[in-house]
Amino acid sequence: MFRFLLIALALAGCNSIYVKPGTLDTTKTFYADRGGYTMRRSIKQQMEARGYNVVVGIAKSATHLNDGAEGIEIDSAGVPNDARYIVKVNERREMFNPFWCPLNGFWWWNFNVSIADQKTGQELMTWRGRGCSHSSLRKLNKILEQMEIK
């Protein structure tokens, strides 16, 4: 019984979410970083499926000299001027978890997500979470529903 209670308490603390409801204008442009593991890609796909205009910016590269005077090529992307919101996703490599997530996407994610308004400088949402892929995407949809201006 004690083990079950301990597991239930551990799972209850898997997500910490701060949201400002009614603050997202879904007609505006959202900027998101390129690449990433499956959480970052899935967030971009989920937002596009909801009708958001999600862009990754225009690629730039620059050569920087290190101490040995060798050139190091660094790729980056410019945030478009019309991007109203920035979506930042930091994530660890996903783990295949057939024991815990067999009916919920099989993949275990550990991540931090932030949405900031470029016009006001406010952070509209922060989410520190862990969970199975499908349940995390369902939670994302509920969060976005709360944030959208009706």
N, C-alpha and C positions, 0 to 999 in steps of 0.2 A: 504494500500500500504506500509506504514511504517513497519508494522508487517512482511509482506512478505520479505521486504528488510533485516530486522533484522534477520530473520530466515535464509535467504540465506547467509548472512555474517557469522553467527554463524557456519553454516555447512561447509563453506569454510575452516575454521581453525581447522577441526577435525583431520587432519593428518600432521605431520611434519616428513619428510623423508630425510635422508642423505645417499647417496650411492656412492661407488667407483666402477664405471663400469669396467667390464672386469677383475675382481679380483678373481672370484670363480673357482677353479678347481673341476669340478663335479665328478671326479674319486677319490677324497680323502674322508676320513672319517669325518663325522660331529658328534659332541657330543651335545646332548640336555638333559636337566634335565628330570627326571622322573615326571610322574603325571601331575598335573595342571588342570585347567579348560579346556573348549573346544578349546580355542585359541591355547594353547600349544600343545594339542593333534593334532589339525588340521594342524598346521605347520609341525609337524613331518610326518603326513600322506601325506601332499602335497609334501614335499621334497622327500619322498620315491616314490611317484607316478611319480615324475620327474626323478627318477633313482638314487638319491643320496643314499649313504650308511650312514644311521642315526643310531647311537647307544646311549644307555643310561648309559653305563658303568657297572661295576661290583659292586654289592651292598656290602657295608661295614657297620658294626655297631660297636659302641664303647660305653662303659659305663663311664660316667663322674660323679664325686661326687659333690653334691651341698653343701651348707653351713650346712645342717642338716646331712651330711655324708650319704645321701641316693643315691643310684645309679640311674642315669637317662640314659636310653638307647637312643642313637641318631643314626639314620640311615643316611647314606650318600652313595655316589657313587664315585668310582674312575674314573677319566678321563683317557681313554686308551691312551697309549703312541703314537699310530698311528693316533690319532684324530688331524687333521689339523685345523679344524674349530670348534668353540664353538658357539652354538645358545642359547641365553638366552632370555627367555620370562617371563616378569612380567605382571600379569593380575589381574584385579578385577573379581569378580564373574559375569558371563554373566547374562543379564537381558532379559527375554522374552518380546518382544516388537511387538505385533501384529498390533499396530497402525502405527509405523514408518517403520517396516521391513516385511510387510506381504508377499511380493513377493521376498524377498531377504534373506531368511533363518530364519526369525522370532527372531533371537537372536542378541542382541546389545552387542558388545565387547568394552572394554576399556583396553588398553594394551601398553606395551613398548617391543620392540624386538631389539635385537642386535646380529650381527654376527661378530666374531673376528677371525683373523688368528693367530693361535698359533705359527706358524713359524716366522712371522715377528713382531708379537705383535700389529698389526694395527687393529683398528676397521673398518670394511668394510661397515657396514650398521647400522644405528640406525633409529628406526621408533617409534614415539610416535603417537598412533592413537586411534580413536574411530570410530565405524561404525557397520553396519550390517554384519553378518558372511559371506555371499556369496560375497559381494562386497569387504570385507577385503581380502578374499582368492584370488579373481581376482587381486587385487592390489599386493598381495604377489607374484603371478606368474609373473606379469609385472616387479616387482623389481628383482626377481631372473633371469629373462631373460636378464635384463641389466647387472647383476653382473657376469653372466657366461662367462668364457673365450671361445671365439668362435674358 
